[in-house]
Amino acid sequence: MLDKLEDDEYAYRRKENTYYPFHDEAEWQLGKFLVENLTQTQIAKFLKLTWFNTRARPSFTSKDQLIGWMDTLPCFTEWKVSKIAFTGYKTTQPIELIWRDALDVVKQLFSDPTFANHMTFDPHVVQAGDQREYGDYMSADMAWKIQVYLLSDHLPVGATQVPIILGSDKTPVTRVTGGLEMHPVFITIGNIDSEVRSKATLRAWRCVGYMPIVKFKVHPDYQTILQARLWHKCMDLILANLKAAAAEGCFMSDPFRYIRYVFTPLIAHICDLPEATAKAVYLSGVHMPFWRDWKYACPSVFLAGEILHTCHKFFFDHPLNWIKEAVGKHELDARFTIQHKRVGTRHFAKGVTHVKQMTGREHRDIQRTIVASIAGATPPRFIRAIRALIDFIYLAQNPVHSPDSLKSMAQALVDFHSFKDAIIDVEARRGKNGAKEDFFIPKLELLQSFCGTVERLGSLMQFSADVTERLLITHCKDLFSRTSRQSKDFALQCVRILNRQEAMEIFDLFALLHSRGASLVNAIHAEDEDIITTNPALSWVSRVLPDKAKSVHGPRPVRNHFLKGILSGDALTAFQLNVTPDYKSLSPVEIRTKYSLPDFDITLTNFIHRSSQSVGEHSLWDGKYGRLSMWNKFRLQLRSAFQPRIIMPSRVIQAYPPSEDFPFGNCDMVLIETMRDDGQTSSRVAQVRLVFQPTIQRGSNLDLPTYLSTPLLYVQYFHFITSPDEQPELSMWTVERSYVQDNTGNRYRQGAVVQITDVTHAIELIPCFGKKVASDISSATCLERHERFFLNNFADKESYHTFSTEFA
C-alpha cells in the first residue's frame, strides 16, 4: 500500500524531498500538529502571530494553503456523495448518502503493511494438549466450512478468505433541541488479529458511510418501515462490489505485495441488541435486505450476540436491579463504599444505586465484587443464581476458548435456571405493575447461543461493541469541535477531516521509513519474544528504526519489568521498586513505632536465622541495630494466564504506614508461596505491611548475604477456614486473620518476614459483611476491623481464570 505513494503525481519531487510539499520533517510535524489539534480559525490566528515577525515563517502562509497541502496527500479510497431516489415517497429534505466503496477500503486494509505481522490468511486448528482452542475467526469452524467443506460451492484451491466484519450504531452528536444525529457504518477484516481490531486507535477499522437520517412525509405508522428500506438500500450501494467479490472472487495485494485471489464472506455485524432486533423486525417491511445476495451471509450467524450489550447491559438492566430489590439500595451502597481502595481499580465512593446510566467499564467494575458483596444479605439460592450469571459473563470474555470452557459456560447457564426461582421468591424481579414471575428477557435468551457462536466464529471478545462505541466518539462526536458546528453540511465536513487524517497518518509512516532508507514492506517477523504491545505501527518502527519509536502515536506498550526488574525463582513473576526508597534509613525501633509493628524485630531475626541455616550463608548484619530502607509500594507483573507470551500491565501493591486518613495503614493483599514442614509448597494469603531492605553504611566492608540483598516484606498472615465446595453459593475461599499468643498470654497478629519473590499474585479480599454493614467502618478501615474475608476470584479476568484452574 505504501509503495503507491512512490507513484503519485509528486513522487519525482519526493525523491529529493521526502516531505514535499513541506520544506522538511520539522515543518511537516508543525503542519500536522496544527491540523490535528486546532480549528481552521485557530490556525489562521496562529499564523498571524507577531512572533513570526522576528522569526522564520513556515512555507505555508495561510490556513487555506496548509489545508490544501494536506489535501494533496494521496488518498486511497475517495469519498463521494450520492443522491438516493426513493420513488413514491417524499422526505422533509433530500436524501444524500456520504459513502465510499467498501471493496476499495477492504483492499486498502488487506494490503496495509502495518498489519503484516498481525494477520492470518488461512484457517487453522490450534490444539492445547487434547483440547481444541477457539480464538480468532480463522481458528473456528466457519472458516473451515467456507474454505473446504462446502461441497459444490467450495472456494477454488489456493483462494484466500477476507472475512468481513461490519459495525454500525446511531449516536447523538448534540443534545440540544433538534439535536444532530449520525449513523456511521464501519468495516474491518477478520484476517487482522483481534487484539489489534479491538483498539479503535490502531486504524484497523475504517468508516465506509454515513447513513442518511431523514423523515418521510407519511403517517407515523409507516415511518419506521420506510427508514428501514432506505437503510438497506444504502447498504446495498456501499457493499455492492464486496458482495460481488464474495460470489466471484477478486484479486488483492497482501501486505507483502503478493497477489491473492480472495473471497469476502460476511461473518459479523456488530451492533447493540435493539438495533439487531430492529433489523430482524425490519424484514416484515423490507423485501430486499442488504444481505439477500451476499454469498455465505446468514443473519443467524452474523447477527450474533456480543459482550457489551448482551452481557454487561443485561447485567445492569436486570441482575443489578434484582440485587437492589433483594438487598436494599442503602445497604448495597454501603457495601460498595466501604470496600478497600486498590490502585487501578474503580472504587464506588457514592455507591452504585444512584447511577441511571453507566458505561461498559462501570458495569464490569460492579460485577467484580457483586457476588461477595451480597453474601449474608440475601438467601444462598439467590446468591447462587447471581453467581451463575457472573460466571457466565466472565467465561464469555475469555480471549481463547476450549471445549472445557464452553462446557463451563453452558453449565453456568443451567445453574442460573436451576436457582432463578429464588429471585421470584424474594420478589426481586419487578415491573411497572409490581412483582413478576417470568423471565421473558430477550438478552437472557440470547445467552444460549453463545457456545455455538464461539464454535462457529471464535472468541466473542473479537466482536464486542466496545470498539464501535469508541469509533462513534472518534468519527462523530470528537469531530464536532473541528467543524463549523452547522448541521447543514456537518457530515461532509467530517468526511473531509477523516480523509485528511487518514492521509496524514499514512504519509507520516511513509515519510518516516522512506527518509531513512527503510523498506516499505514490513518483513515477516518471527515473534518469539514477549508481547508487550499490540500497536502494529509501533512494533514495525521499533524493529527497523528503534530511535524513532517515540514518534509513533497510539497505545503505548506495557512496561516490561521482566527485563530489568526482580524475577521470581521460576521467572513467572516480576517485581519493580522505585530506585529511591521512600525512607532511606530507619532503625528497627523507628519502624516499630512508625508502622505499629511490635514484633518486627523478632520476625526479622527469625528470618535471618532460618535463611542462614537453609542456605549455609551467615550474616554479620545485626537486625537489632542495622538500618533499613523502606518503600510504600512495589509493582508486581505477571504473564497472561490465557496466553503466556503476553505481558500483563503491572499491579501496584501498597504498604503505607498509619496516617490521619488511614489510621491502621493502607496495605494490600497478596498470595504468598510458603514451604510447609513436610517440604511441600502451599499458598497463603497475607497483607503486606512493610517493604524494606537492609542497608550498609558507607565505608563498611560488610557484605550482605544473598537473602538480605533483595527487598523483603513484613506480612501478616490469614488462614483458610472454608473452601469453595463448602459454600457452593459463592464458590470462594473464606479466610480469617491468623493470631499467635506470646508467653504472657497476649494475642497478636501472626507476622513474618519473607522475600519479595515469594509473592505470586495480587489478590482482593472482600469482608464477610453478614446481614448488615457496621456503620462505623469505612474503606480506610474495612480490612482492619473485619476478621473474616472472601478471597474474591472475580477481581479481574486473569484472577478468575487462575483461581478456577491452578489455584483450585
PEDATA-V636675 format. One record per backbone hydrogen bond with DSSP energy under -0.5 kcal/mol. NH is the residue of the N-H (numbers start at 1). CO is the residue of the C=O. E is the energy in kcal/mol with one decimal. If there is no record, write none. Layout:
# PEDATA-V636675
NH:CO:E
NH:CO:E
This chain:
# PEDATA-V636675
4:1:-1.6
5:2:-1.7
6:3:-1.3
7:4:-1.5
11:8:-2.0
13:10:-0.6
14:10:-1.5
15:11:-0.6
16:13:-1.0
17:13:-2.3
20:17:-2.0
22:19:-2.6
28:24:-2.1
29:25:-2.5
30:26:-2.0
31:27:-2.7
32:28:-2.7
33:29:-2.2
34:30:-2.4
35:31:-2.2
36:32:-2.2
37:33:-1.8
38:34:-2.2
43:39:-2.3
44:40:-2.2
45:41:-1.9
46:42:-2.2
47:43:-2.3
48:44:-0.8
48:45:-0.6
49:46:-1.5
52:49:-1.6
53:50:-2.0
54:51:-0.8
55:52:-0.7
66:62:-2.1
67:63:-2.7
68:64:-2.4
69:65:-2.4
70:66:-2.2
71:67:-2.1
72:68:-0.8
72:69:-0.8
73:70:-1.1
80:99:-2.6
82:97:-2.6
84:82:-0.5
84:95:-2.4
85:83:-0.5
87:85:-0.5
89:86:-1.7
92:215:-2.3
96:94:-0.8
97:82:-3.1
98:96:-0.6
98:210:-1.2
99:80:-2.5
99:97:-0.6
100:208:-2.0
102:238:-1.9
105:101:-1.7
106:102:-2.3
107:103:-2.4
108:104:-1.9
109:105:-2.3
110:106:-2.9
111:107:-1.6
112:108:-0.7
112:109:-0.8
115:112:-1.4
116:113:-1.5
118:115:-2.4
119:116:-0.7
120:191:-2.0
124:138:-2.4
126:133:-0.6
127:125:-0.5
128:131:-3.3
129:127:-0.5
131:128:-1.7
133:126:-2.9
134:401:-2.9
135:133:-0.6
135:136:-0.5
139:136:-1.9
140:137:-2.2
141:455:-2.8
142:456:-2.3
143:137:-0.5
144:140:-1.0
145:141:-2.7
146:142:-2.6
147:143:-2.1
148:144:-3.0
149:144:-1.3
150:145:-0.8
151:149:-1.5
154:150:-1.4
154:151:-0.5
155:146:-0.9
159:156:-2.2
160:261:-2.7
161:121:-0.6
162:263:-3.0
164:265:-3.2
165:188:-2.3
166:268:-2.7
167:186:-2.0
168:270:-2.0
169:184:-1.1
171:182:-2.6
173:180:-3.4
174:180:-1.3
179:176:-1.4
182:171:-2.3
185:209:-2.5
186:167:-3.6
187:206:-2.4
188:165:-2.0
190:163:-2.7
192:189:-1.2
193:118:-2.8
196:193:-0.9
197:193:-2.2
198:194:-1.9
199:196:-1.5
200:198:-0.6
202:199:-1.7
203:200:-0.8
206:187:-2.4
208:185:-2.8
209:185:-1.1
210:98:-2.8
211:183:-2.7
211:209:-0.6
214:212:-0.6
217:90:-2.8
218:216:-2.0
222:219:-2.4
223:219:-0.6
223:220:-0.8
224:220:-0.6
226:222:-2.2
227:223:-2.3
228:224:-2.1
229:225:-2.3
230:226:-2.3
231:227:-2.3
232:228:-2.2
233:229:-2.2
234:230:-2.4
235:231:-2.3
236:232:-2.2
237:233:-1.6
238:234:-2.3
239:235:-2.5
240:236:-0.8
240:237:-0.5
243:239:-2.4
244:240:-1.8
245:241:-2.0
246:242:-1.5
247:243:-1.4
248:244:-2.9
249:244:-0.5
249:245:-1.5
250:262:-1.9
252:260:-2.6
254:258:-2.9
255:110:-0.6
257:254:-2.2
260:252:-3.5
262:250:-3.2
262:260:-0.8
263:160:-2.1
267:164:-2.4
267:265:-0.6
268:164:-1.3
269:302:-2.9
270:166:-3.5
271:269:-0.6
276:272:-2.4
277:273:-3.1
278:274:-2.3
279:275:-2.1
280:276:-1.5
281:277:-2.7
282:278:-3.3
283:279:-0.7
283:280:-0.7
284:281:-2.3
285:282:-2.2
286:282:-1.3
287:285:-0.6
292:289:-1.9
294:291:-1.8
295:293:-0.8
297:294:-1.9
298:296:-0.5
301:298:-2.1
302:298:-2.4
303:299:-1.6
304:301:-0.8
310:306:-1.8
311:307:-1.8
312:307:-1.9
313:308:-2.0
314:309:-0.8
315:311:-2.5
316:312:-2.0
317:313:-2.4
318:314:-2.2
319:314:-0.6
320:315:-2.7
322:318:-2.4
323:319:-2.3
324:320:-2.1
325:321:-1.9
326:322:-2.3
327:323:-3.0
328:323:-0.6
328:324:-1.6
332:328:-2.5
333:329:-2.6
334:330:-2.1
335:331:-1.9
336:332:-1.3
337:333:-2.6
338:334:-1.5
339:336:-1.0
342:340:-0.5
345:342:-1.6
349:347:-1.5
351:348:-1.3
363:359:-2.0
364:360:-2.2
365:361:-2.2
366:362:-2.0
367:363:-2.2
368:364:-1.4
369:365:-0.6
369:366:-1.0
370:366:-1.2
371:367:-0.5
373:369:-2.1
374:370:-1.4
375:372:-0.7
376:378:-0.5
377:374:-1.7
378:374:-0.9
383:379:-2.1
384:380:-2.4
385:381:-1.8
386:382:-2.0
387:383:-3.1
388:384:-2.2
389:385:-1.6
390:386:-2.3
391:387:-2.8
392:388:-2.3
393:389:-2.5
394:390:-2.6
395:391:-2.7
396:392:-2.6
397:393:-0.8
397:394:-0.7
398:395:-1.8
401:134:-2.5
403:132:-0.5
406:402:-2.3
407:403:-2.0
408:404:-2.1
409:405:-2.1
410:406:-2.4
411:407:-2.3
412:408:-2.2
413:409:-1.8
414:410:-2.0
415:411:-2.7
416:412:-2.0
417:413:-2.1
418:414:-1.6
419:415:-1.5
419:416:-0.6
420:416:-1.2
422:419:-1.7
423:420:-1.2
424:420:-1.1
425:421:-2.4
426:422:-1.4
427:424:-1.7
428:423:-2.4
429:423:-0.6
430:428:-0.8
431:434:-3.2
434:431:-1.5
436:429:-3.2
441:439:-2.0
445:441:-2.1
446:442:-2.1
447:443:-1.0
447:444:-0.5
448:445:-1.3
449:446:-1.8
450:447:-1.5
453:449:-2.2
454:450:-2.4
455:451:-1.9
456:452:-2.0
457:453:-3.5
458:453:-0.6
458:454:-2.0
459:135:-3.1
462:459:-0.8
463:460:-2.0
464:461:-1.2
467:464:-0.9
469:465:-2.5
470:466:-1.8
471:467:-2.2
472:468:-1.9
473:469:-1.0
474:470:-2.1
475:471:-2.9
476:472:-1.0
477:472:-1.7
478:473:-3.5
480:476:-0.8
480:477:-0.8
482:479:-1.5
483:480:-1.4
490:487:-0.7
493:489:-2.1
494:490:-2.3
495:491:-2.3
496:492:-2.2
497:493:-2.4
498:494:-2.9
499:495:-2.8
500:496:-2.5
501:497:-2.7
502:498:-2.7
503:499:-2.3
504:500:-2.4
505:501:-2.2
506:502:-2.0
507:503:-2.7
508:504:-2.6
509:505:-1.7
510:506:-2.4
511:507:-3.1
512:508:-2.0
513:509:-2.1
514:510:-3.3
515:511:-2.4
516:513:-0.7
517:514:-1.4
518:513:-2.4
522:520:-0.5
523:521:-1.2
526:524:-0.5
527:525:-1.0
528:526:-1.7
531:645:-3.2
532:530:-0.6
536:534:-0.9
539:535:-2.4
540:536:-2.4
541:537:-2.6
542:538:-2.5
543:539:-1.2
543:540:-0.5
544:540:-2.1
545:541:-2.9
548:545:-2.2
549:546:-1.3
551:548:-1.6
552:549:-1.6
553:551:-0.5
558:532:-3.2
561:559:-1.0
563:560:-1.1
564:560:-0.5
565:561:-2.1
566:575:-2.7
568:573:-2.3
571:568:-1.5
574:637:-2.4
575:566:-2.6
576:635:-1.9
581:579:-0.6
582:630:-1.4
583:630:-2.0
586:628:-2.4
588:626:-0.6
591:587:-2.2
592:588:-2.4
593:589:-1.8
594:590:-2.9
595:591:-2.7
596:592:-0.7
597:592:-1.2
600:597:-1.6
603:599:-2.4
604:600:-2.4
605:601:-2.5
606:602:-2.7
607:603:-2.1
608:604:-2.4
609:605:-2.5
610:606:-2.9
611:607:-2.8
612:608:-2.4
613:609:-1.8
614:610:-1.9
615:611:-2.5
616:612:-1.5
617:612:-0.5
618:616:-0.6
623:621:-0.7
626:622:-2.1
627:695:-0.6
628:586:-2.3
629:693:-2.7
630:583:-3.2
631:691:-2.5
634:653:-1.7
635:576:-2.7
636:651:-2.6
637:574:-2.7
639:572:-0.6
640:643:-0.6
640:646:-2.7
646:643:-2.6
647:531:-2.7
648:638:-2.3
648:646:-0.5
651:636:-3.1
653:634:-3.2
654:652:-0.6
655:632:-3.2
656:666:-2.3
659:662:-2.7
665:662:-1.8
666:656:-1.2
667:665:-0.6
668:654:-2.3
669:763:-0.6
670:686:-2.8
671:761:-2.6
672:670:-0.5
672:684:-3.1
673:758:-2.7
674:672:-0.6
674:682:-3.1
676:674:-0.5
676:680:-3.4
679:676:-1.8
682:674:-2.4
684:672:-2.6
686:670:-2.4
687:716:-2.5
688:668:-2.3
688:686:-0.5
689:687:-0.7
689:714:-2.5
690:714:-1.4
691:631:-0.7
692:712:-2.5
693:629:-1.7
695:627:-2.5
700:697:-1.7
708:705:-1.7
709:705:-0.5
709:706:-1.0
712:692:-3.6
713:754:-3.1
714:690:-2.1
715:713:-0.6
715:752:-3.0
716:687:-1.9
717:750:-2.3
718:685:-2.2
719:736:-2.8
721:734:-2.9
722:734:-1.3
726:723:-1.0
727:723:-0.7
727:724:-0.8
730:727:-1.6
731:724:-0.5
731:727:-3.5
734:722:-2.2
735:789:-2.7
736:719:-2.3
737:787:-1.7
738:717:-2.3
740:748:-2.9
742:746:-2.3
745:742:-1.7
748:740:-2.4
750:738:-2.7
751:749:-0.6
752:715:-2.1
754:713:-2.6
754:752:-0.5
756:711:-1.9
758:755:-1.9
759:756:-1.5
760:671:-3.1
761:671:-1.1
763:669:-1.8
766:790:-2.2
768:788:-2.3
769:767:-1.3
772:769:-0.5
777:774:-1.0
781:778:-1.1
782:778:-1.5
784:781:-1.0
785:781:-2.5
786:782:-1.2
789:735:-2.5
790:766:-3.1
791:733:-2.8
792:764:-2.3
792:790:-1.0
793:791:-0.8
795:792:-1.0
800:796:-2.4
801:797:-2.0
802:798:-2.5
803:799:-3.1
804:800:-1.1
805:801:-0.8
805:802:-0.9
807:802:-1.8
